[in-house]
Amino acid sequence: MARKQIVSVSLGSSRRDHQVEVTLLGHPFSIRRQGTDGDFRKAMALLEELDGKVDAIGLGGVDIYLCSRTRRYALRDGLKLAQVVKKTPVVDGSGLKNTLEREVVKALALDHPLSSMRVLMVSGMDRFGMAQAFSEAGARMVFGDLIFALGVDRAITTLDELEETAEKLLPDVCKLPIGMIYPIGKTQEEKPEPRYARYYDEADCVAGDYHFIRKYMPERIDGKMIVTNTVTPADLGDLESRGVATLVTTTPEFEGRSFGTNVLEAALIALLGKPWEAVTPDDYFTLIRDLGLKPRIVNFRAPSAAGFQETRKGYDSATDSHR
């Protein structure tokens, strides 16, 4: 059986690159993440080079669309990159953000009283499925879209307010260069700038994109739960050193690395064999069930020379060849 080739082309740092070989539903996969260090032209050239030569492409460091309950907003830079690709399916992870990440929150609710949990979601529009699932579970929400993307110190506390704010601002914000609203390239390697600490301090759980979470992360975030993905072993060590109690990643860990949703979605698209625009939420939910995808949970224990203790609630052996 031919090995399926998946490549994530990211505007992020090349220092976070990773490559693995896994088996999904009996199909061998080669999965690679390639960062372009924020170089937009380099990303476009790489996409042109890969087009027609791999089975699916993920876009990292940028979304193509941001979606709410009723509207979809196209990001200029994400759309520009996606339109370079003419033959190969290209995805941004939004399909899994709206399906798999909802299921992650439901799984958390089995073991955690979400109705009393205070959740700081660094960007609700980036992961509206997760935002909606937390809200429907009764969590007390703070959406940090204005804070983390625009540096405006104003919290949003309801989905209605989030959508109203998005309707007013996103048509213009989506036209900005992605580097103005999201950490790309070498900015992903910079030390966090501890700001807006009170939002972290008041939260029981900090959820959403890891680079947004890290952007203003205080030195200490003792006892917090972090719900995210795209974390490396170095990221796990950093979170443990800051006192995090529990890390939940919404995508599988392959050889020590949790990839972004765009990577996993690209793999699912390759399994489905459909154009992205033809894939439905039911298609994703079916694969999520067939693959046995569930949250990966890391319970940190401190102080301990052994570092962290990992508990996986877990993946079927057929879906993770490195278990």
C-alpha positions in Angstrom: 0.0 0.0 0.0 1.4 3.4 -1.0 2.4 5.7 1.8 0.3 8.8 1.9 2.2 12.0 2.1 1.0 14.9 4.3 2.8 18.2 4.6 2.0 21.1 6.8 3.4 24.4 5.4 3.6 26.8 8.3 4.4 30.5 8.7 5.8 29.5 12.1 9.3 28.9 13.2 11.3 26.1 11.4 12.7 25.2 14.8 9.3 23.5 15.5 9.5 21.2 12.5 8.8 17.5 13.0 8.4 14.4 10.8 6.8 11.1 11.7 5.5 7.9 10.1 2.2 6.5 11.4 -0.5 4.1 10.4 -4.1 5.3 10.4 -6.9 2.8 9.7 -4.3 0.5 8.1 -2.9 3.2 5.8 0.8 4.2 6.2 1.4 7.9 6.4 4.4 10.2 6.3 3.5 13.4 8.1 5.8 16.4 8.0 5.6 20.0 9.3 7.8 22.6 7.5 8.0 26.1 8.9 9.0 29.0 6.8 10.0 31.4 9.6 7.3 33.9 8.7 8.4 34.3 5.1 5.2 34.6 3.1 6.9 34.2 -0.3 8.8 31.1 0.8 5.5 29.6 2.0 3.9 30.3 -1.4 6.9 28.8 -3.3 6.8 25.7 -1.1 3.1 25.3 -1.7 3.6 25.6 -5.4 6.3 23.0 -5.2 4.2 20.5 -3.3 1.0 21.0 -5.3 0.1 17.7 -7.1 3.0 15.8 -5.4 1.5 15.0 -2.0 -1.9 13.7 -0.8 -2.9 16.7 1.3 -1.5 20.0 2.6 -2.2 21.7 5.9 -1.7 25.5 6.4 -0.1 26.4 9.7 0.3 29.7 11.3 -2.7 31.1 9.5 -6.4 30.3 9.1 -8.2 30.4 5.8 -11.6 31.1 7.5 -12.9 32.1 10.9 -16.4 30.8 11.6 -19.2 31.6 14.0 -22.6 30.1 14.3 -23.9 32.0 11.3 -21.0 33.7 9.5 -17.7 32.9 7.9 -14.8 35.4 7.5 -12.0 34.8 5.1 -8.5 35.9 6.2 -6.7 37.6 3.3 -3.3 36.0 3.8 -4.8 32.5 4.5 -6.9 32.7 1.3 -4.0 33.9 -0.7 -1.9 30.9 0.3 -4.6 28.4 -0.2 -5.3 29.7 -3.7 -1.7 28.9 -4.7 -2.6 25.2 -4.5 -4.5 24.0 -7.6 -4.4 20.2 -7.4 -3.8 19.0 -3.9 -6.5 19.3 -1.1 -5.4 22.1 1.3 -6.9 22.6 4.8 -6.4 24.9 7.8 -7.7 22.8 10.6 -11.1 24.5 11.0 -13.0 21.3 10.2 -11.5 19.6 13.2 -11.8 22.7 15.4 -15.6 22.5 14.8 -15.9 18.8 15.4 -13.0 17.0 17.3 -12.5 19.9 19.7 -16.2 19.9 20.6 -15.8 16.2 21.5 -12.7 17.0 23.6 -14.8 19.4 25.8 -17.5 16.8 26.1 -14.9 14.2 27.2 -13.5 16.6 29.8 -17.0 17.2 31.2 -17.1 13.5 32.2 -14.3 14.1 34.7 -14.4 17.8 35.5 -17.2 20.0 36.7 -17.2 22.4 33.8 -20.3 24.3 35.1 -18.1 25.8 37.8 -14.9 26.2 35.8 -13.6 29.6 34.9 -12.2 29.3 31.3 -9.9 31.9 29.6 -10.2 31.2 25.9 -7.5 33.2 24.2 -9.4 33.4 20.9 -13.0 32.2 20.6 -13.3 32.9 16.9 -10.2 30.9 16.1 -11.9 27.8 17.8 -15.6 28.6 17.8 -16.5 24.9 18.2 -14.5 24.7 21.4 -15.8 28.0 22.6 -19.4 27.0 22.0 -18.9 23.6 23.7 -17.4 25.2 26.9 -20.3 27.7 26.9 -22.9 25.1 26.5 -21.4 23.1 29.4 -21.9 26.1 31.6 -18.3 27.2 32.0 -17.8 30.9 33.0 -16.1 32.2 29.9 -13.6 35.0 29.2 -12.8 35.3 25.4 -9.5 37.0 24.8 -9.9 37.8 21.1 -9.3 41.5 21.5 -6.6 41.0 24.1 -4.4 38.4 22.4 -4.9 39.3 18.7 -5.2 43.1 19.0 -3.7 44.0 22.3 -6.9 45.7 23.5 -7.5 45.1 27.2 -11.2 44.2 27.0 -12.6 40.8 27.9 -15.6 39.3 26.1 -17.8 37.1 28.3 -20.6 35.7 26.1 -20.9 34.1 22.6 -23.4 36.7 21.6 -20.9 39.5 22.5 -18.1 37.6 20.7 -20.2 37.3 17.5 -21.3 40.9 17.7 -17.6 42.0 18.1 -16.5 39.8 15.2 -19.2 41.2 12.9 -18.0 44.7 13.6 -14.2 44.2 13.5 -13.3 41.1 11.5 -14.1 42.4 8.0 -11.3 44.9 8.5 -9.0 42.7 10.8 -9.0 39.9 8.2 -7.4 42.2 5.7 -4.3 42.8 8.0 -1.1 40.9 7.5 -1.3 37.8 9.6 1.9 38.7 11.5 0.1 41.7 12.9 -2.5 39.6 14.7 -0.8 36.2 15.3 2.7 35.1 16.3 4.6 33.8 13.3 8.2 33.2 12.4 10.8 34.1 15.1 8.1 35.7 17.3 7.1 32.1 18.2 10.6 31.7 19.8 10.6 34.9 21.8 10.1 34.7 25.6 6.5 35.3 26.7 5.8 38.9 27.7 4.0 38.7 31.0 1.0 41.0 30.5 -2.7 40.7 31.4 -1.7 38.4 34.2 -5.1 38.8 36.0 -6.9 36.9 33.2 -4.6 33.9 33.7 -4.8 34.3 37.5 -8.6 34.3 37.6 -8.9 31.3 35.3 -9.1 27.6 36.2 -8.5 26.6 32.6 -6.7 28.4 29.7 -7.8 27.1 26.3 -7.1 27.7 22.7 -4.1 28.2 20.4 -0.8 27.5 22.1 1.1 30.5 20.6 -1.6 32.8 21.9 -1.6 31.2 25.3 2.2 31.5 25.5 2.3 35.1 24.2 1.5 36.8 27.5 1.9 33.8 29.8 3.1 34.7 33.4 6.0 33.1 35.1 3.6 31.1 37.3 0.3 29.6 36.3 0.0 27.2 39.2 -2.7 24.6 39.2 -4.2 25.6 35.9 -5.5 23.2 33.2 -4.3 24.0 29.7 -6.4 22.8 26.7 -4.5 23.3 23.4 -2.3 21.5 20.9 0.8 22.0 18.8 3.1 21.4 21.8 6.7 20.0 21.7 8.6 18.3 24.5 10.2 21.6 25.3 6.8 23.2 25.6 5.8 20.5 28.1 8.8 21.2 30.2 8.1 24.9 30.1 4.5 24.4 31.2 5.6 22.1 34.0 8.1 24.7 35.2 5.4 27.3 35.4 3.2 25.1 37.7 0.6 23.9 35.3 -1.4 21.0 36.8 -2.8 19.4 33.6 -2.2 19.7 29.9 -4.9 18.4 27.5 -4.0 18.3 23.8 -6.8 17.9 21.3 -4.7 16.1 18.7 -2.6 12.9 19.0 1.0 12.8 20.2 3.3 11.4 17.6 6.9 10.7 18.7 6.7 13.4 21.4 4.9 16.0 19.4 1.3 17.1 19.2 0.7 18.5 15.8 -1.7 21.3 14.9 -5.3 20.6 13.8 -4.3 21.5 10.2 -2.0 18.5 10.1 -4.5 16.0 11.4 -7.2 17.4 9.2 -5.0 17.0 6.2 -4.5 13.3 7.1 -8.3 12.8 7.5 -8.9 14.5 4.1 -6.4 12.0 2.6 -8.3 9.1 4.1 -11.7 10.5 2.9 -10.5 11.1 -0.6 -12.9 14.1 -1.0 -12.3 17.7 -1.8 -12.3 19.8 1.3 -15.5 21.7 0.3 -17.3 18.4 -0.1 -16.5 17.1 3.4 -19.2 17.4 6.0 -19.1 17.4 9.8 -20.5 13.9 9.8 -17.5 12.8 7.7 -15.2 14.1 10.4 -17.3 12.6 13.3 -17.2 9.2 11.6 -13.5 9.2 11.3 -13.0 10.6 14.8 -15.0 7.6 16.0 -13.3 5.0 13.7 -9.9 6.3 14.7 -10.8 6.3 18.4 -9.6 9.9 18.8 -9.8 11.1 22.4 -7.9 13.8 24.4 -4.4 13.2 25.4 -4.0 14.2 29.0 -0.7 15.0 30.8 -0.9 15.2 34.5 2.2 17.1 35.8 3.5 16.2 39.2 5.8 18.6 41.1 8.3 18.7 42.6 9.7 15.6 40.9 13.0 14.9 39.1 11.0 12.5 36.9 9.3 15.5 35.3 5.7 14.9 34.3 3.5 11.8 34.4 1.5 11.2 31.3 -1.9 9.6 31.1 -3.4 9.0 27.7 -7.1 8.6 27.3 -6.1 7.4 24.4 -5.8 6.2 20.9 -6.6 2.8 19.5 -3.4 1.0 18.8 -4.3 0.9 15.1 -4.3 4.7 15.0 -0.9 5.4 16.7 2.0 3.3 15.6 4.2 4.9 18.3 2.1 4.1 21.3 
